[in-house]
Amino acid sequence: MPSTKRTVAALAAIVAAIIVGVTQFDQIVLSVTLYLGGASLEGIMGRGLSRYRDLWSLVLLNILIVSSFLFLVPMRVRGSWRAHGAYLGFMVSLFSEMFGFPLTVYFLSGAGYAYFEPQFVGYVWAYGHLVGSPVVIAGLLLVYKGWKEVFYLRDDVLVNSGIYRVIRHPQYLGLLLVTLGQFLVWPTIPTAILWPILAGLYYWQAKKEEAGLSEKFGEAFKGYVRKTPMFLPRIALGRVFKTASP
């Protein structure tokens, strides 16, 4: 029964992740379509934020989807979800401004709102979706790759295969990329403050997790740490230069 519940929860998380990924891909397609259709930046700016305002049911739906993905996806170690509260706070703030009330736009624009609002919309559609959405999708893929390795092995063995051969914390990096991508799509003052805090919390969580793994697996884990970077994969520059040379 526990295994069945865990499987259902993980599948629900994957469905939620797919919904988020499809949404991001759809935003990329819309932005590209605007360009291919000959839409000028001025025309994009003319879309305005009014169509996105006071859609609180959409805010709640997005928060529900993200929450399902966040709290159902299996992590490497049980209890590794403690930093997720800040993650959820980031998303609540983001979606509230994206579909509810654009507080940042009002705050920054002041008396010049009529000028700043179309400029912000122009950024979102001309640059934000095209730059940020691929980052979100890359983050989701990292979370999924990590999920595949730990789904049945969590807490039982030292997971060092698959994506874990490249970096030690692919799921935490993936979650940070998802939030960073969302910030690039729709930058706000609260998310600009929250993202560095979120990064610090996941780093702290990763260090705490590694202390437990080191105690449990001893020298095997220490050897794994010595040859595998924490978040950023090593790039063999010598190999790159050798390949690029004639």
C-alpha positions as CSV (number, residue, x, y, z in Angstrom):
1,M,0.0,0.0,0.0
2,P,2.7,2.6,0.8
3,S,4.4,1.8,-2.5
4,T,1.2,2.3,-4.3
5,K,0.5,5.6,-2.6
6,R,4.1,6.7,-3.4
7,T,3.7,5.8,-7.0
8,V,0.4,7.7,-7.4
9,A,1.9,10.7,-5.7
10,A,5.0,10.7,-8.0
11,L,2.8,10.3,-11.1
12,A,0.6,13.2,-9.9
13,A,3.8,15.3,-9.5
14,I,4.9,14.3,-13.0
15,V,1.5,15.3,-14.4
16,A,1.8,18.7,-12.6
17,A,5.3,19.2,-14.0
18,I,4.2,18.4,-17.5
19,I,1.4,21.0,-17.2
20,V,4.0,23.6,-16.1
21,G,6.3,22.6,-18.9
22,V,3.6,22.7,-21.6
23,T,2.6,26.1,-20.3
24,Q,6.1,27.4,-20.6
25,F,6.5,25.9,-24.1
26,D,3.2,27.5,-25.1
27,Q,4.5,30.9,-24.0
28,I,7.6,30.4,-26.1
29,V,5.4,29.5,-29.1
30,L,3.2,32.6,-28.6
31,S,6.2,34.9,-28.4
32,V,7.8,33.4,-31.6
33,T,4.4,33.6,-33.3
34,L,4.2,37.3,-32.6
35,Y,7.5,37.8,-34.2
36,L,6.8,35.6,-37.2
37,G,3.5,37.3,-37.7
38,G,5.2,40.6,-38.1
39,A,4.1,42.0,-34.7
40,S,6.3,45.0,-33.8
41,L,7.5,45.6,-30.2
42,E,5.1,48.5,-30.1
43,G,2.3,46.2,-31.0
44,I,3.3,43.7,-28.3
45,M,3.5,46.5,-25.8
46,G,0.0,47.6,-26.7
47,R,-1.4,44.3,-25.3
48,G,-1.3,45.8,-21.8
49,L,-1.6,44.1,-18.4
50,S,-5.3,44.6,-18.0
51,R,-6.1,41.2,-19.6
52,Y,-4.1,39.6,-16.8
53,R,-5.5,41.5,-13.9
54,D,-7.9,40.2,-11.1
55,L,-7.8,36.6,-12.4
56,W,-7.6,35.2,-8.9
57,S,-9.1,31.8,-9.8
58,L,-6.1,31.4,-12.2
59,V,-3.8,32.4,-9.4
60,L,-5.2,29.6,-7.2
61,L,-5.1,27.1,-10.0
62,N,-1.4,27.8,-10.8
63,I,-0.5,27.6,-7.1
64,L,-2.4,24.3,-6.8
65,I,-0.5,22.8,-9.7
66,V,2.9,24.1,-8.5
67,S,2.2,22.9,-4.9
68,S,1.3,19.4,-6.2
69,F,4.5,19.2,-8.2
70,L,6.6,20.5,-5.3
71,F,5.3,18.4,-2.4
72,L,4.6,15.2,-4.3
73,V,7.8,14.7,-6.2
74,P,10.1,12.3,-4.3
75,M,13.4,13.8,-3.1
76,R,16.7,12.0,-2.4
77,V,16.2,12.0,1.3
78,R,13.0,12.0,3.4
79,G,12.4,15.4,5.0
80,S,14.3,17.3,2.2
81,W,11.2,19.4,1.5
82,R,11.7,21.9,4.4
83,A,13.0,24.6,2.1
84,H,9.9,24.2,-0.1
85,G,8.0,26.6,2.0
86,A,10.1,29.5,0.6
87,Y,9.7,28.0,-2.9
88,L,5.9,28.1,-2.5
89,G,6.1,31.6,-1.2
90,F,8.0,32.7,-4.3
91,M,5.4,31.2,-6.5
92,V,2.5,32.6,-4.6
93,S,4.1,36.1,-4.9
94,L,4.8,35.5,-8.6
95,F,1.4,34.3,-9.6
96,S,-0.4,37.0,-7.5
97,E,1.4,39.7,-9.5
98,M,1.2,37.8,-12.8
99,F,-2.6,37.2,-12.8
100,G,-3.9,39.1,-9.8
101,F,-2.6,42.6,-9.1
102,P,0.6,43.9,-10.8
103,L,2.0,45.5,-7.6
104,T,5.6,45.8,-8.8
105,V,4.5,47.6,-12.0
106,Y,2.4,50.1,-10.0
107,F,5.1,50.6,-7.5
108,L,7.8,51.3,-10.0
109,S,5.7,53.3,-12.4
110,G,4.1,55.7,-9.9
111,A,2.7,58.6,-11.9
112,G,4.3,57.2,-15.1
113,Y,2.2,54.0,-15.1
114,A,0.8,54.7,-18.6
115,Y,4.4,54.6,-19.9
116,F,5.9,51.8,-17.7
117,E,3.1,49.2,-18.1
118,P,3.5,48.8,-21.9
119,Q,7.2,48.7,-21.5
120,F,6.9,45.9,-19.0
121,V,4.5,43.9,-21.2
122,G,6.9,44.4,-24.2
123,Y,9.7,42.9,-22.1
124,V,7.6,39.9,-21.0
125,W,6.5,39.0,-24.6
126,A,9.6,40.1,-26.5
127,Y,12.3,38.8,-24.2
128,G,11.0,37.3,-20.9
129,H,9.2,34.2,-22.4
130,L,12.0,33.5,-24.9
131,V,14.7,33.6,-22.2
132,G,13.0,32.5,-19.1
133,S,10.7,29.7,-20.3
134,P,13.6,27.5,-21.6
135,V,15.3,27.9,-18.2
136,V,12.1,26.7,-16.5
137,I,11.9,23.7,-18.9
138,A,15.5,22.8,-18.2
139,G,14.8,22.9,-14.5
140,L,11.9,20.6,-14.8
141,L,14.0,18.1,-16.8
142,L,16.6,18.2,-14.1
143,V,14.0,17.5,-11.4
144,Y,12.6,14.6,-13.5
145,K,16.1,13.1,-14.2
146,G,16.8,13.2,-10.4
147,W,13.3,11.7,-9.7
148,K,14.0,8.7,-11.9
149,E,17.1,7.8,-10.0
150,V,15.7,8.1,-6.4
151,F,12.1,7.0,-6.8
152,Y,12.6,3.5,-5.5
153,L,16.1,3.9,-3.9
154,R,15.6,6.8,-1.6
155,D,17.2,6.3,1.9
156,D,18.2,2.7,0.9
157,V,21.4,3.0,-1.1
158,L,23.8,5.8,-2.1
159,V,22.4,7.1,-5.3
160,N,25.3,8.1,-7.6
161,S,24.1,7.0,-11.0
162,G,22.4,8.8,-13.9
163,I,22.3,12.5,-13.5
164,Y,23.8,12.0,-10.0
165,R,27.1,11.2,-11.7
166,V,27.2,14.7,-13.0
167,I,26.0,16.7,-10.0
168,R,25.1,15.8,-6.4
169,H,21.8,17.8,-6.2
170,P,20.1,17.9,-9.6
171,Q,16.6,18.3,-8.1
172,Y,17.5,21.3,-6.0
173,L,19.3,22.9,-9.0
174,G,16.2,22.1,-11.1
175,L,13.9,23.8,-8.6
176,L,16.2,26.9,-8.5
177,L,16.2,27.0,-12.3
178,V,12.4,26.8,-12.4
179,T,12.1,29.8,-10.1
180,L,14.9,31.7,-11.9
181,G,13.2,31.1,-15.2
182,Q,9.9,32.3,-13.9
183,F,11.6,35.4,-12.5
184,L,13.1,36.1,-15.9
185,V,9.7,35.8,-17.5
186,W,7.9,38.1,-15.1
187,P,10.4,39.9,-12.8
188,T,8.9,41.4,-9.6
189,I,10.3,43.1,-6.5
190,P,9.2,40.4,-4.1
191,T,10.7,37.6,-6.2
192,A,13.9,39.5,-6.7
193,I,14.2,39.5,-2.9
194,L,13.1,35.9,-2.4
195,W,15.2,34.2,-5.0
196,P,18.6,34.7,-3.3
197,I,17.0,33.6,0.0
198,L,15.6,30.5,-1.7
199,A,19.0,29.7,-3.2
200,G,20.6,30.0,0.3
201,L,17.9,27.8,1.8
202,Y,18.4,25.0,-0.8
203,Y,22.2,25.2,-0.3
204,W,21.7,24.9,3.4
205,Q,19.3,22.0,2.9
206,A,21.8,20.3,0.6
207,K,24.6,20.6,3.1
208,K,22.4,19.2,5.9
209,E,21.4,16.3,3.6
210,E,25.0,15.6,2.8
211,A,25.9,15.5,6.5
212,G,23.4,12.7,7.0
213,L,24.5,10.8,3.9
214,S,28.2,11.1,5.0
215,E,27.3,9.7,8.4
216,K,25.3,6.8,6.8
217,F,27.5,5.8,3.9
218,G,30.9,6.9,5.3
219,E,33.9,6.8,2.9
220,A,31.8,5.8,-0.1
221,F,29.9,9.1,0.1
222,K,33.1,11.1,0.8
223,G,34.7,9.6,-2.4
224,Y,31.5,10.5,-4.3
225,V,31.7,14.1,-3.1
226,R,35.4,14.4,-4.1
227,K,34.7,13.5,-7.7
228,T,31.2,14.9,-8.2
229,P,30.4,18.7,-8.0
230,M,27.5,19.9,-5.8
231,F,25.4,22.0,-8.3
232,L,27.4,23.0,-11.4
233,P,28.8,20.2,-13.6
234,R,32.5,20.3,-14.4
235,I,33.5,21.3,-17.9
236,A,36.6,19.6,-19.2
237,L,38.1,22.7,-20.8
238,G,41.1,20.8,-22.1
239,R,38.9,18.5,-24.0
240,V,36.8,21.4,-25.3
241,F,39.9,23.2,-26.6
242,K,41.3,20.0,-28.1
243,T,38.0,19.4,-29.9
244,A,37.9,23.0,-31.2
245,S,41.5,23.0,-32.4
246,P,42.1,22.2,-36.1
